[in-house]
Amino acid sequence: MKKWLLPLLIGLMAVLYIFIIPKEPLALAIVFKLIPMALIIVYAFRKLPANPVPALRLIIIGLFFCMLGDGFIAVSFVAGLGAFLVGHLFYLTGFLKMSLINKVRLAAILPIALYSFFIGRQLIASLLTEGNEPLVIPVVAYILVISLMALSAILTGNIWATIGSILFVISDSILSWNMFVSGIAYSDVFIMTTYYSAQFLIASSLSSIGNTARHAGGKSIANPI
């Protein structure tokens, strides 16, 4: 298969789901929602180097749990949130094992913390106002984990993992803001466009992130200190 055919198919199926497939019947919408993620997982396997470090397989497991979250969240927000939370824990673990820590990358803690605090404060206030107190702890836990996931991706020094993780944060921010704070025009388009892009870039990083960890100085699974 030519290298560009699978990415093209992923893009076409994503556009089909976002702009063409109707919301009802729900089962059909879920199937088409999952197709781009299934293809991204296939793409991720194809991006693995010949002798992948174990941490790369954790990223693929994370992709799988995120795909489960895509399906669950259509019928249960809490179940979907839980699946995505598990997926982010696999991302977080995999990225940390390939981290290349330096002062510049660690400085990302500050903007990530400030952004998470702002989003979290708004979400908690809205949840409490609307009487959704049981969701406060799960939402706070999710914000904490996805923030750490983004930081861990940045610490790898891989551009695709970094951009992908940031897009993931943006996608989830739009989704949560639209659900709990105030409506956002064309939210579905923005959420899914940034989401599919995030997952595709994270999958794309697998071909180079292991080599980055192996050859660069710093803390990594391939070259521990």
Helices and strands as residue ranges (DSSP letters): H 5-19, H 26-47, H 54-72, H 77-97, H 103-106, H 109-129, G 133-135, H 136-155, H 159-180, H 187-204, H 206-215
